[in-house]
């Protein structure tokens, strides 16, 4: 398995303080998209980061050795919409908890 730290950069420095109704709808689609990737086992964690220097989003991907992150990131509704968001992709070495024998990865949380 390969892991990636993906940072979603917002379209402007004032986002989300001045989020538009269209962007609210787009962000709901964005969250749904990443919840589905989590159910597929391709996302370890995702969500907004409360950085005092400016908002950004985080997704940690866990992909098969023959899978690249670009297709997942390009499929994100905020990218497909051409709304000014963009991702930085950083390969990483991940240390994850061991699963119990026959255990499955956790599923998406409802508090996202």
C-alpha positions as a Markdown table, in Angstrom:
| # | Residue | x | y | z |
|---|---|---|---|---|
| 1 | Unk | 0.0 | 0.0 | 0.0 |
| 2 | Unk | 1.0 | 3.6 | -0.7 |
| 3 | Unk | 0.0 | 6.6 | 1.3 |
| 4 | Unk | -0.4 | 10.2 | 0.4 |
| 5 | Unk | -1.1 | 13.4 | 2.3 |
| 6 | Unk | -3.3 | 15.6 | 0.1 |
| 7 | Unk | -3.8 | 19.3 | 1.0 |
| 8 | Unk | -6.8 | 21.0 | -0.6 |
| 9 | Unk | -6.2 | 24.7 | -1.1 |
| 10 | Unk | -9.1 | 27.1 | -1.2 |
| 11 | Unk | -10.0 | 29.4 | -4.0 |
| 12 | Unk | -9.3 | 32.6 | -2.0 |
| 13 | Unk | -7.8 | 33.7 | 1.4 |
| 14 | Unk | -11.2 | 34.7 | 2.7 |
| 15 | Unk | -12.8 | 31.2 | 2.2 |
| 16 | Unk | -14.9 | 30.0 | 4.0 |
| 17 | Unk | -15.8 | 33.2 | 5.8 |
| 18 | Unk | -17.4 | 34.5 | 2.5 |
| 19 | Unk | -18.6 | 31.1 | 1.2 |
| 20 | Unk | -21.4 | 31.5 | -1.4 |
| 21 | Unk | -24.6 | 29.3 | -1.6 |
| 22 | Unk | -23.2 | 27.6 | -4.7 |
| 23 | Unk | -19.9 | 26.8 | -2.8 |
| 24 | Unk | -21.9 | 25.4 | 0.2 |
| 25 | Unk | -23.7 | 23.0 | -2.2 |
| 26 | Unk | -20.3 | 22.1 | -3.8 |
| 27 | Unk | -18.7 | 21.4 | -0.4 |
| 28 | Unk | -21.6 | 19.0 | 0.5 |
| 29 | Unk | -20.9 | 17.2 | -2.8 |
| 30 | Unk | -17.2 | 17.2 | -1.9 |
| 31 | Unk | -17.7 | 15.7 | 1.5 |
| 32 | Unk | -20.0 | 13.0 | 0.1 |
| 33 | Unk | -17.4 | 12.1 | -2.5 |
| 34 | Unk | -14.7 | 11.6 | 0.1 |
| 35 | Unk | -17.0 | 9.7 | 2.4 |
| 36 | Unk | -17.6 | 7.2 | -0.5 |
| 37 | Unk | -13.8 | 6.9 | -1.0 |
| 38 | Unk | -13.5 | 6.2 | 2.7 |
| 39 | Unk | -16.1 | 3.4 | 2.5 |
| 40 | Unk | -14.0 | 2.0 | -0.4 |
| 41 | Unk | -11.0 | 1.9 | 2.0 |
| 42 | Unk | -9.0 | 4.5 | 0.0 |
| 43 | Unk | -9.2 | 7.3 | 2.6 |
| 44 | Unk | -7.8 | 7.1 | 6.1 |
| 45 | Unk | -9.0 | 10.5 | 7.3 |
| 46 | Unk | -10.3 | 13.7 | 5.6 |
| 47 | Unk | -11.7 | 17.0 | 6.7 |
| 48 | Unk | -11.1 | 20.8 | 7.2 |
| 49 | Unk | -8.0 | 21.9 | 9.1 |
| 50 | Unk | -8.4 | 24.9 | 11.5 |
| 51 | Unk | -5.2 | 26.6 | 10.6 |
| 52 | Unk | -5.1 | 30.2 | 11.9 |
| 53 | Unk | -3.1 | 31.2 | 8.7 |
| 54 | Unk | -6.0 | 30.1 | 6.5 |
| 55 | Unk | -8.4 | 27.3 | 5.9 |
| 56 | Unk | -7.4 | 24.2 | 4.0 |
| 57 | Unk | -8.6 | 20.6 | 3.7 |
| 58 | Unk | -6.7 | 17.3 | 4.4 |
| 59 | Unk | -7.1 | 13.9 | 3.0 |
| 60 | Unk | -4.8 | 11.0 | 3.8 |
| 61 | Unk | -5.1 | 8.4 | 1.0 |
| 62 | Unk | -4.3 | 4.7 | 1.3 |
| 63 | Unk | -4.0 | 3.2 | -2.2 |
| 64 | Unk | -2.9 | 0.0 | -3.8 |
| 65 | Unk | 0.7 | 0.0 | -5.1 |
| 66 | Unk | -0.6 | 0.3 | -8.7 |
| 67 | Unk | -3.0 | 3.1 | -8.0 |
| 68 | Unk | -2.1 | 6.8 | -8.2 |
| 69 | Unk | -3.9 | 9.6 | -6.4 |
| 70 | Unk | -4.5 | 11.9 | -9.4 |
| 71 | Unk | -7.7 | 10.1 | -10.5 |
| 72 | Unk | -9.3 | 10.3 | -7.1 |
| 73 | Unk | -8.3 | 14.0 | -6.7 |
| 74 | Unk | -9.4 | 14.9 | -10.2 |
| 75 | Unk | -12.8 | 13.2 | -9.5 |
| 76 | Unk | -13.5 | 15.5 | -6.5 |
| 77 | Unk | -16.5 | 17.7 | -7.3 |
| 78 | Unk | -14.6 | 20.9 | -6.2 |
| 79 | Unk | -11.9 | 20.1 | -8.8 |
| 80 | Unk | -14.4 | 19.1 | -11.5 |
| 81 | Unk | -16.3 | 22.3 | -11.0 |
| 82 | Unk | -13.3 | 24.5 | -11.8 |
| 83 | Unk | -14.1 | 26.6 | -8.7 |
| 84 | Unk | -10.5 | 27.6 | -7.9 |
| 85 | Unk | -9.6 | 24.8 | -5.5 |
| 86 | Unk | -6.5 | 22.8 | -6.0 |
| 87 | Unk | -4.7 | 19.9 | -4.3 |
| 88 | Unk | -1.1 | 19.5 | -3.2 |
| 89 | Unk | 0.0 | 15.8 | -3.2 |
| 90 | Unk | 2.7 | 14.5 | -0.9 |
| 91 | Unk | 3.8 | 10.9 | -0.7 |
| 92 | Unk | 4.2 | 9.8 | 2.9 |
| 93 | Unk | 5.1 | 6.8 | 5.0 |
| 94 | Unk | 2.1 | 6.0 | 7.2 |
| 95 | Unk | 2.1 | 4.3 | 10.6 |
| 96 | Unk | -1.4 | 2.9 | 11.1 |
| 97 | Unk | -3.0 | 0.9 | 13.9 |
| 98 | Unk | -2.9 | -2.8 | 13.5 |
| 99 | Unk | -6.3 | -4.3 | 12.7 |
| 100 | Unk | -7.6 | -7.2 | 14.8 |
| 101 | Unk | -7.5 | -10.6 | 13.0 |
| 102 | Unk | -10.1 | -10.6 | 10.4 |
| 103 | Unk | -10.8 | -6.9 | 11.2 |
| 104 | Unk | -11.8 | -4.3 | 8.7 |
| 105 | Unk | -10.8 | -0.7 | 8.6 |
| 106 | Unk | -13.2 | 1.8 | 10.4 |
| 107 | Unk | -16.0 | 3.3 | 8.4 |
| 108 | Unk | -16.8 | 7.0 | 7.8 |
| 109 | Unk | -17.9 | 8.8 | 10.9 |
| 110 | Unk | -21.2 | 10.7 | 11.0 |
| 111 | Unk | -19.6 | 13.7 | 12.6 |
| 112 | Unk | -17.8 | 14.8 | 9.5 |
